[in-house]
Amino acid sequence: MAANTNPIFELTPISVGHQIVNGDGTTLQTLLTAGAEGSRIDAILVSSDDTSDRNLAFYINDGATDFYIGNVAVPLGSGYTIVVRVDAMMTLKPAFQNFLVLHHAYLLKVGAVVAVTTAKTITVVAIGGDF
């Protein structure tokens, strides 16, 4: 089979966000569902007003199984205090590229490793596009 010789670009921009709160516990939350032709994620930004450091676990789900892709440390007050927001892609991206690509209908999921403090929020935003 011949290789694709045409560049493929994102057709529809996407930016989605999800807030993780104490009531979510450690349950995985769907951050993004890839479009009909797949999706490319160029950035994942994380901010937290929690008074404790937290870790977020990220997974790709193929419709049946959650596949762990990495853990991202989120310092207390990231993005709200003098601590800058967290660029999760620095941890999650493959070594040879600066983005993640999801097969159509695959899910990008995120969950707190330990529940967020009561009345505090971690905000996760993914930016990219659907093919």
Buried (B, 14 or more C-beta within 10 A) or exposed (E): EEEEEEEEEBEEEBEBEBEBBBEBEEEBBEBBBBBEEBBBBBBBBBBBBBEEEBEBBBBBBEEEEBEEBEEBBBBBBBBBEEBEBBBBBEBBBEEEEEBBBBEEBBBBBBBBEEBBBEEBBBBBBBBBBBB
